[in-house]
Amino acid sequence: MSAIPLFYYMSRTRRYLAALAAAGAALAWPAGPAAAQAATLQPDTMQARVAACTACHGEQGKAGPDGYYPRLAGKPADYLYHQLLNFRDGVRQYRPMAHLLVGLPDAYLREIAAYFADQHVPYPPPAAPAASAGMLEQGRVLATQGDPARGLPACVACHGAALSGLAPAIPGLLGLPRDYIGAQIGGWKNGLRRAAEPDCMGDIAAKLTPQDIGALSAWLSSRPVVEPYVPDPAGSTNLPAECGSQAQR
């Protein structure tokens, strides 16, 4: 367990909130419930230390209620660790996360990632898709078959047959809000989100059209999660392209 004390982490959180307020950020922070929850936490535990995370990402990292802050619970530890590194080091662009993580050591980020990877929280049923049958079918075909003519592999080729991810560092794609999925693919396409080279997801996103992204996000977000929803074992499939995130440690 890291020796970084709770007061240090929480002081960082207070600076984070002050910076958001000063910038006029439109971030809905549930101050009342979060403060009440924090008051009941045992000090100097990982549960207390990640209170700044769960204020947005939900209790145990089950996902925020606003459709944008994604689920952290149960994702591969290496995937979560890489995202924390990327936010801290400016590889992935989102200022609130960068501000929260600046200066935190690698070992502590691994502890945070391991904590959320070990959380197992039931998934809620998916929202009814506000999309046409044609759009959903386009998303299904892209996710399960890809488009060989455009050099687009299927999502299942990397993220597993059940779209539950691949250890050690490829996440599952189900149980995520439609807006979040679309925003992240768009972030890759526009260079706001990157991964270790070779950035296979960046290469794929560059080939997707806005219509593709809309169809994929609609179909993926409409699919129910079937338990047990866990990543496929490392090495259980041959990836269609080299991905630096799988080799990154």
C-alpha positions in Angstrom: 0.0 0.0 0.0 1.3 3.4 -0.9 2.4 5.6 2.0 0.8 8.7 0.5 -1.6 9.9 3.3 -5.2 10.7 2.8 -4.9 14.4 3.6 -2.4 14.8 0.7 -4.8 13.1 -1.8 -7.8 15.0 -0.6 -5.9 18.3 -0.6 -5.3 17.6 -4.3 -9.0 17.1 -4.7 -9.8 20.5 -3.1 -7.3 22.2 -5.5 -9.0 20.3 -8.4 -12.4 21.6 -7.4 -11.1 25.1 -7.0 -9.5 25.1 -10.4 -12.8 23.8 -12.0 -14.8 26.6 -10.3 -12.3 29.2 -11.3 -12.5 28.0 -14.9 -16.3 28.0 -14.8 -16.3 24.3 -15.8 -19.7 22.8 -16.2 -18.9 19.7 -14.2 -21.7 18.4 -12.0 -20.0 17.5 -8.8 -22.4 15.8 -6.3 -21.0 17.7 -3.3 -23.6 16.7 -0.8 -23.7 12.9 -1.3 -20.0 12.8 -1.9 -19.2 14.7 1.2 -21.6 12.5 3.3 -20.0 9.3 1.8 -16.4 10.6 2.5 -17.3 11.3 6.1 -18.2 7.6 6.6 -15.0 6.2 5.0 -12.2 4.7 7.1 -9.1 7.0 6.7 -6.0 5.9 4.9 -7.7 3.2 2.9 -7.9 2.9 -0.9 -11.7 3.4 -0.7 -11.1 6.7 1.0 -8.2 7.7 -1.3 -10.3 7.2 -4.5 -13.3 9.2 -3.2 -12.3 11.9 -5.7 -12.7 9.3 -8.4 -16.0 7.8 -7.3 -17.6 11.3 -6.9 -17.7 11.3 -10.8 -17.4 7.7 -11.7 -19.9 6.3 -9.2 -19.6 4.2 -6.1 -17.0 1.4 -6.7 -16.5 2.9 -10.1 -19.8 1.6 -11.4 -20.2 4.7 -13.8 -21.5 8.2 -13.3 -25.2 9.0 -13.7 -24.8 11.5 -16.4 -24.0 9.3 -19.3 -20.4 10.5 -19.8 -18.2 9.4 -16.9 -17.5 5.7 -17.7 -17.4 2.6 -15.6 -14.1 1.7 -14.0 -15.1 -1.3 -12.1 -13.8 -4.6 -13.4 -11.8 -3.3 -16.3 -8.4 -4.7 -16.9 -5.9 -3.3 -14.4 -3.3 -2.6 -17.1 -5.9 -0.7 -19.2 -6.9 1.5 -16.2 -3.2 2.1 -15.3 -2.3 3.1 -18.9 -5.2 5.6 -18.9 -4.1 7.1 -15.7 -0.6 7.5 -17.0 -2.0 9.0 -20.3 -4.1 11.6 -18.5 -1.3 12.5 -16.1 1.3 12.8 -18.8 -0.9 14.6 -21.4 -1.1 11.8 -23.9 -4.9 11.7 -23.3 -6.4 15.2 -23.2 -8.9 16.0 -20.4 -7.8 18.8 -18.0 -9.8 17.8 -14.9 -8.2 14.3 -14.9 -4.7 15.7 -15.7 -5.1 18.2 -12.8 -6.2 15.5 -10.4 -3.3 13.2 -11.3 -0.4 15.5 -11.8 2.6 14.5 -9.6 1.2 11.2 -8.5 3.8 8.4 -8.9 3.5 5.4 -11.2 3.3 2.9 -8.3 0.3 4.8 -6.8 -1.5 4.9 -10.1 -1.0 1.1 -10.3 -2.7 0.8 -6.9 -5.7 2.9 -8.0 -6.0 0.8 -11.2 -5.8 -2.5 -9.2 -8.5 -1.3 -6.8 -11.0 -0.5 -9.5 -10.1 -3.7 -11.5 -11.1 -5.7 -8.4 -14.5 -4.1 -8.0 -17.4 -6.2 -9.3 -20.7 -4.3 -9.6 -23.8 -5.5 -11.5 -24.4 -3.8 -14.8 -27.7 -2.0 -15.3 -29.8 -2.9 -18.3 -29.0 -0.8 -21.4 -31.1 2.1 -22.4 -33.5 1.7 -25.3 -31.6 2.7 -28.4 -32.9 5.9 -30.1 -31.7 4.8 -33.5 -33.2 3.3 -36.6 -33.0 -0.4 -37.4 -30.7 0.4 -40.3 -28.2 2.3 -38.0 -28.2 -0.5 -35.5 -27.6 -3.1 -38.2 -24.7 -1.0 -39.5 -23.2 -0.9 -36.1 -23.7 -4.6 -35.6 -21.9 -5.5 -38.8 -19.0 -3.2 -38.1 -18.6 -4.6 -34.5 -18.9 -8.2 -35.4 -17.6 -8.4 -39.0 -15.7 -5.2 -39.7 -15.3 -3.9 -43.2 -12.3 -5.7 -45.0 -12.7 -3.5 -48.0 -11.7 -0.4 -45.9 -9.2 -2.3 -43.8 -11.5 -2.1 -40.7 -11.2 -5.1 -38.4 -14.3 -6.1 -36.3 -14.4 -4.8 -32.8 -14.7 -8.5 -31.6 -11.3 -9.2 -33.2 -9.6 -7.2 -30.5 -12.2 -6.8 -27.7 -13.2 -10.4 -27.5 -16.1 -12.4 -28.9 -18.4 -11.2 -26.1 -16.9 -7.7 -26.3 -15.7 -8.2 -22.7 -12.1 -7.2 -23.4 -8.7 -8.9 -23.6 -6.2 -9.1 -20.8 -4.0 -7.4 -20.0 -5.0 -4.1 -21.4 -7.9 -4.1 -23.9 -11.2 -3.1 -22.2 -14.7 -4.4 -22.7 -17.1 -2.3 -24.9 -20.5 -3.1 -23.4 -22.2 -1.3 -20.5 -20.9 2.1 -21.7 -23.2 5.1 -22.5 -23.7 5.9 -26.2 -22.4 9.5 -25.8 -19.2 8.2 -24.1 -18.5 5.7 -26.8 -19.0 8.2 -29.6 -16.9 10.8 -27.8 -14.0 8.5 -27.2 -13.9 7.2 -30.8 -14.1 10.9 -31.9 -11.3 11.8 -29.6 -9.1 9.2 -31.2 -10.1 10.4 -34.7 -9.3 14.0 -33.8 -6.0 13.2 -32.0 -7.3 14.1 -28.5 -6.9 10.5 -27.3 -3.9 8.4 -28.1 -2.2 5.2 -26.9 1.2 3.7 -27.0 2.6 3.3 -30.5 1.7 1.6 -32.7 -1.7 3.1 -31.8 -4.0 0.5 -33.4 -7.2 2.2 -32.2 -6.0 5.5 -33.6 -5.5 3.9 -37.0 -8.9 2.3 -36.9 -10.7 5.5 -35.8 -9.0 7.5 -38.6 -10.9 5.2 -41.1 -14.3 5.5 -39.5 -16.8 8.0 -40.8 -19.1 10.0 -38.6 -21.9 7.7 -39.6 -19.8 4.7 -38.6 -19.1 6.2 -35.2 -22.8 6.9 -34.7 -23.8 3.4 -35.7 -21.2 1.7 -33.5 -22.0 3.8 -30.4 -25.7 3.2 -30.9 -25.3 -0.6 -31.3 -22.7 -1.2 -28.6 -24.6 0.9 -26.0 -27.8 -1.1 -26.8 -26.3 -4.5 -26.0 -27.0 -6.1 -22.6 -24.1 -7.4 -20.5 -24.2 -11.1 -19.9 -22.4 -12.2 -16.7 -19.7 -13.3 -16.1 -18.4 -10.3 -18.1 -14.7 -10.6 -17.7 -11.8 -10.0 -20.1 -10.6 -13.0 -22.3 -7.3 -14.4 -21.1 -4.1 -12.9 -22.5 -2.9 -14.7 -25.7 -6.3 -16.3 -26.3 -6.6 -14.5 -29.7 -4.3 -13.2 -32.4 -4.9 -9.5 -32.8 -5.4 -8.3 -36.4 -2.8 -5.5 -35.9 0.1 -4.7 -33.6 -1.1 -2.7 -30.6 1.4 -0.9 -28.4 -1.0 -0.8 -25.4 -0.8 -4.6 -25.2 3.0 -4.5 -24.9 3.2 -1.4 -22.6 3.8 -2.2 -19.0 
